[in-house]
Amino acid sequence: MRQQLRPWAAATVLLLGDLVASRDAAGAAGEGLQVHITCFNFETVQVTWNATGHPGTNLTFFYTFTRGAGHRPCTNYTLWRGHTSGCLLAARDDILYFSIRNGSRLLVSRSQWLSDYLKPGSPKDVHFRWLQEDVLVTCSDLPYGGLLYEVQYRSRFDAEWESREATTCNVTVGGLDTQKCYSFRTRVKTTEDQYGPHATPSDWSQVTHWQRAELRDSCEEEPGPRRTRFPKFILISSSVTLLTLCLLLLSLWRLQRVKKLLVPSVPDPKGKFPGLFEQHQGNFQAWIADTQNVVVPLAKAGGLEPETPPEEALLIHLLKTEPEAPASSGPACLQTGEEEAPGGSPQLPPQAPQGGDTVFLGDFAFVMSDNSYMML
């Protein structure tokens, strides 16, 4: 019995050894190849690999969904830097059998449930129904179970999103302030007990903004009365303008001082000499002659007395001794300032001038009073 079983046992051991050897060789060859699988809503499967250990090499991908059937080559590769880096397949909820080769050399050979790498589709036809301080969020349910529908919301004053979940796409969010604007977004998550730890949530839906059951474009600026704030831009602009104006006035003031220091002001002769330029075209001699001739008549014509007392004429007495004449002829004297006595009365001898200081100029003597002047 033992002798008859020996050839069969040997054959079995050889087959198992070949299988183990082939698996070890594939595992050793694929140690540097990282494979990532994503099943998009049971519609499309994307298998990607990181061929860092095989740079510049086009790896080939073979797959099948039936155990024991022949593998088919991938017809829709994804490229990275001109070389194959993944494959896109039409998916279904089944087991994927695949292998990756470098030419004829086997690098990876695996079989995986696609549900373990599920990524559900984003919620569609999302609707919001407001009920006073609550809002009911609904959308279309996906055709398979084991999912959680998540709704997140926050106001412009909240730092973090708040979340609500339900097993169906019928989620109620309560306790909202009707005066605030809220942002909402939704997604679908998988349960770990049914799909495993490698499944990923769907992408977030488009963010929408609501206030008092009204759809808004943004929650950045909420309508309604708010406390007015003095804009910082206006404050800065006013300060800069005021500072610039002060500097300009200071510069003009210093410029005027420098101008007065370098170029002294010249008085306008029109104010000091009226009529000099209007009537005499700047002829100073003609202006003097004209003004001296008109000052006294104008005063008399206006009936005004001059402020200064009248000036006395300068009396010039010539003191000159004549040689004595014969007694018959009588003394002969030069009389100045007096006329001959009427009636041929005898002339009186000259008397010394009275009433002021006497100024002698050569042979002439001048009697000066307080109200007299002398012209030479």
C-alpha positions in Angstrom: 0.0 0.0 0.0 2.8 2.4 0.9 4.8 1.3 -2.2 1.8 2.1 -4.4 1.2 5.5 -2.8 4.8 6.6 -3.1 4.7 7.7 -6.8 1.4 9.6 -6.3 2.6 11.3 -3.1 5.8 12.3 -4.9 3.7 13.8 -7.8 1.6 15.7 -5.3 4.6 17.1 -3.5 6.1 18.2 -6.7 3.0 20.1 -7.8 2.6 21.8 -4.5 6.3 22.8 -4.6 5.9 24.3 -8.0 2.8 26.3 -6.9 4.6 27.6 -3.8 7.7 28.4 -5.8 5.7 30.3 -8.4 3.9 32.3 -5.7 7.1 33.1 -4.0 8.7 34.2 -7.2 5.8 36.5 -8.1 5.8 37.9 -4.6 9.6 38.5 -4.6 9.4 40.1 -8.1 6.5 42.4 -7.1 7.9 43.5 -3.8 8.8 46.9 -5.3 5.4 47.3 -7.0 2.6 49.0 -5.0 -0.9 48.4 -6.3 -3.9 50.6 -5.5 -7.5 49.6 -6.4 -10.6 51.9 -6.5 -14.1 50.8 -7.5 -16.1 53.8 -8.4 -19.8 53.1 -7.5 -19.5 49.6 -9.0 -19.3 51.2 -12.4 -15.6 51.6 -13.1 -12.5 50.0 -11.6 -9.1 51.8 -11.6 -6.0 49.7 -10.8 -2.8 51.8 -10.5 0.7 50.9 -9.6 3.9 52.7 -8.7 6.6 51.3 -10.9 9.5 53.0 -9.0 11.5 49.8 -9.2 10.9 49.6 -13.0 11.6 53.1 -14.3 11.1 53.6 -18.0 9.3 50.3 -18.4 5.8 49.7 -19.9 4.2 47.0 -17.6 1.2 45.0 -18.9 -2.0 44.3 -17.0 -4.1 41.1 -17.4 -7.5 40.5 -15.7 -10.7 38.4 -15.6 -13.8 38.2 -13.4 -14.2 34.4 -13.8 -12.1 32.0 -11.8 -10.1 29.7 -14.0 -10.8 31.6 -17.2 -8.1 33.0 -19.4 -6.8 36.5 -18.5 -7.4 39.4 -21.0 -5.0 42.2 -21.5 -6.0 45.8 -20.5 -7.2 48.0 -23.4 -7.4 51.3 -21.5 -4.1 52.2 -19.8 -3.3 55.3 -17.8 0.1 56.8 -18.5 2.6 58.7 -16.3 5.6 60.3 -18.0 4.9 58.3 -21.1 4.8 54.9 -19.5 1.9 52.7 -18.3 0.8 53.4 -14.6 -2.7 51.9 -14.4 -5.7 50.4 -16.1 -9.4 51.3 -16.3 -12.0 48.5 -16.4 -15.8 48.2 -16.5 -16.7 47.0 -13.0 -19.3 44.9 -11.3 -19.7 43.6 -7.7 -17.5 40.5 -8.1 -14.0 39.2 -7.6 -11.2 40.7 -9.8 -8.4 38.3 -10.8 -5.4 40.2 -12.3 -1.7 40.0 -12.9 0.9 42.5 -13.8 3.9 41.5 -16.0 7.1 43.0 -17.3 7.3 41.3 -20.6 7.1 37.6 -19.9 8.2 38.1 -16.2 5.4 37.9 -13.7 5.4 40.7 -11.1 2.1 40.6 -9.3 -0.8 38.0 -9.3 -3.8 38.7 -7.1 -7.6 38.3 -6.6 -9.7 40.9 -4.8 -13.3 41.6 -4.0 -14.1 44.9 -5.7 -16.5 45.8 -2.9 -13.6 46.1 -0.5 -12.3 49.1 -2.5 -15.7 50.8 -3.1 -16.0 54.5 -3.5 -19.7 55.5 -3.7 -20.9 58.2 -6.1 -21.7 61.7 -4.8 -25.3 62.4 -3.8 -27.5 63.6 -6.7 -30.7 65.7 -6.7 -30.1 67.2 -3.3 -33.1 69.2 -2.0 -33.5 71.4 1.1 -36.8 71.9 2.8 -37.0 74.4 5.6 -39.3 74.0 8.6 -38.8 77.0 10.9 -35.5 76.3 12.7 -35.0 72.8 11.0 -34.1 71.8 7.5 -34.8 68.5 5.8 -32.1 67.4 3.3 -33.1 64.7 0.8 -31.4 63.1 -2.3 -31.6 60.0 -4.4 -30.6 56.8 -2.6 -28.0 54.6 -4.2 -29.1 51.1 -5.4 -27.0 49.2 -2.8 -27.0 49.2 0.9 -24.6 49.4 3.8 -24.1 53.2 3.3 -24.4 56.3 5.5 -25.6 59.7 4.1 -23.7 62.6 5.8 -24.8 66.2 5.8 -22.4 68.9 7.1 -23.2 72.5 7.7 -21.7 75.6 9.3 -22.3 79.4 9.5 -19.8 82.1 8.7 -19.1 82.4 12.5 -18.3 78.7 12.9 -14.7 77.4 12.6 -15.6 73.7 12.1 -18.2 71.8 10.2 -21.0 70.1 12.1 -22.3 66.7 10.9 -25.5 64.8 10.7 -25.8 61.2 9.4 -28.6 58.8 8.4 -28.9 55.4 6.7 -31.1 56.9 4.0 -30.7 60.2 2.2 -33.3 61.8 4.4 -31.4 63.8 7.0 -32.9 66.4 9.4 -30.7 69.2 10.7 -32.2 71.1 13.6 -31.5 74.0 15.9 -30.6 76.5 13.2 -30.7 80.3 13.6 -33.0 81.7 11.0 -31.0 85.0 11.1 -27.8 83.4 10.0 -26.5 82.1 6.7 -25.5 78.5 6.5 -23.4 76.5 4.1 -24.3 72.8 3.4 -22.5 69.9 1.7 -23.3 66.2 1.5 -21.5 62.9 0.8 -22.0 59.1 1.1 -19.8 56.9 3.3 -19.5 53.1 3.5 -19.9 51.1 6.7 -16.7 49.2 7.7 -18.6 46.0 8.8 -19.9 45.5 5.3 -17.2 47.0 3.0 -14.0 46.8 5.1 -11.4 49.3 6.0 -10.2 50.0 2.4 -13.4 51.5 1.2 -13.4 55.3 0.8 -16.2 58.0 1.1 -17.6 59.7 -2.0 -16.6 63.2 -3.0 -18.4 66.1 -1.4 -21.3 67.6 -3.3 -21.3 71.2 -4.3 -21.5 73.6 -1.4 -24.8 75.6 -1.2 -25.6 78.6 0.9 -29.0 79.2 2.6 -30.6 81.8 4.8 -34.3 82.0 5.7 -35.1 79.3 3.1 -33.5 81.4 0.4 -30.6 80.3 -1.7 -27.7 82.7 -1.7 -24.5 83.0 -3.7 -22.3 83.3 -0.6 -22.4 83.7 3.2 -19.5 86.2 3.3 -21.7 89.2 3.6 -25.0 88.8 5.3 -27.8 91.3 4.6 -29.6 93.2 7.3 -28.6 95.9 9.8 -25.1 95.4 11.1 -23.0 97.5 13.4 -21.3 100.1 11.2 -17.5 100.1 11.3 -15.2 102.8 10.3 -13.4 101.4 7.3 -9.7 101.0 7.9 -9.0 102.1 4.3 -10.7 105.5 4.8 -8.8 106.0 8.1 -5.5 105.3 6.5 -6.2 107.5 3.5 -7.3 110.4 5.6 -4.2 110.2 7.7 -1.9 110.1 4.7 -3.8 113.0 3.1 -3.6 115.1 6.3 0.1 114.4 6.7 0.8 115.3 3.1 -1.1 118.6 3.4 0.9 119.5 6.6 4.2 118.7 4.8 3.1 120.8 1.8 2.2 123.8 4.0 5.5 123.5 5.9 7.4 123.4 2.6 5.6 126.5 1.3 6.3 128.4 4.6 9.9 127.6 4.5 10.1 128.5 0.8 8.6 131.9 1.6 11.2 132.5 4.3 14.0 131.5 2.0 12.6 133.7 -0.7 12.4 136.7 1.6 16.0 136.0 2.8 17.5 135.8 -0.6 15.3 138.3 -2.5 14.1 141.1 -0.2 10.8 142.7 -1.1 10.9 146.0 -3.1 8.2 148.5 -2.2 5.9 149.6 -4.9 6.5 153.2 -5.8 2.9 153.6 -6.9 1.8 153.6 -3.3 4.4 156.2 -2.2 4.2 158.5 -5.2 0.7 158.8 -6.5 0.5 160.0 -10.1 4.2 159.4 -10.8 3.6 156.7 -13.3 0.0 157.4 -14.3 0.4 161.1 -15.2 4.2 161.6 -15.6 5.3 158.2 -16.9 7.9 157.9 -14.1 9.5 161.4 -14.6 10.4 162.2 -11.0 11.4 165.9 -11.7 8.1 166.6 -13.4 6.2 164.9 -10.6 8.0 167.0 -8.0 7.3 170.2 -9.8 3.7 169.3 -10.3 3.1 168.3 -6.7 4.8 171.4 -5.3 2.6 173.6 -7.4 -0.6 172.0 -6.5 -0.2 171.3 -2.8 -0.9 174.9 -1.5 -3.7 175.7 -4.0 -5.4 172.4 -3.2 -5.3 173.2 0.5 -6.7 176.7 -0.1 -9.3 175.5 -2.5 -10.6 173.0 0.1 -10.8 175.6 2.8 -8.3 173.7 4.9 -5.6 175.3 7.0 -2.3 173.6 6.8 -1.3 171.7 9.9 2.1 173.3 10.1 2.4 177.0 11.0 3.2 179.3 8.1 6.9 179.6 7.3 8.5 183.0 7.5 10.6 184.2 4.6 14.3 184.4 5.1 15.4 187.9 5.6 18.8 188.7 4.2 20.5 191.8 5.5 23.6 193.1 3.8 25.9 194.6 6.3 28.3 196.6 4.3 30.0 199.9 5.4 30.1 202.7 2.8 32.7 205.5 2.8 31.4 208.6 4.4 29.9 211.1 2.0 29.9 214.8 2.4 27.4 216.1 4.9 25.6 217.9 2.1 24.9 214.7 0.2 23.8 212.6 3.3 24.5 209.1 4.2 23.9 206.5 1.6 22.8 203.0 2.8 21.6 199.9 1.1 18.1 198.9 2.5 16.8 195.5 2.0 13.3 194.3 2.9 11.9 197.8 3.4 10.6 200.4 0.9 11.6 204.1 0.9 9.9 206.2 3.5 7.2 208.2 1.9 7.3 211.9 1.6 11.1 212.0 1.2 11.7 211.7 4.9 15.3 211.1 6.0 16.4 207.4 6.0 17.1 205.7 9.3 20.4 204.0 9.9 20.3 200.1 9.5 19.5 198.1 12.5 20.7 194.7 13.5 18.2 191.9 12.7 16.0 190.8 15.7 14.1 187.7 16.7 16.2 184.7 16.0 19.6 183.1 15.5 22.0 184.8 13.0 23.8 182.7 10.5 26.8 184.3 8.7 27.8 183.1 5.2 30.6 185.0 3.9 29.6 188.6 4.0 25.9 187.8 4.4 24.1 187.4 7.7 20.9 185.3 8.0 18.3 185.6 10.7 16.7 182.2 11.4 13.5 181.7 13.3 11.8 178.5 14.4 9.5 178.5 11.4 11.9 179.6 8.7 14.0 177.6 6.2 16.8 178.5 3.8 17.1 177.5 0.1 20.4 177.7 -1.6 
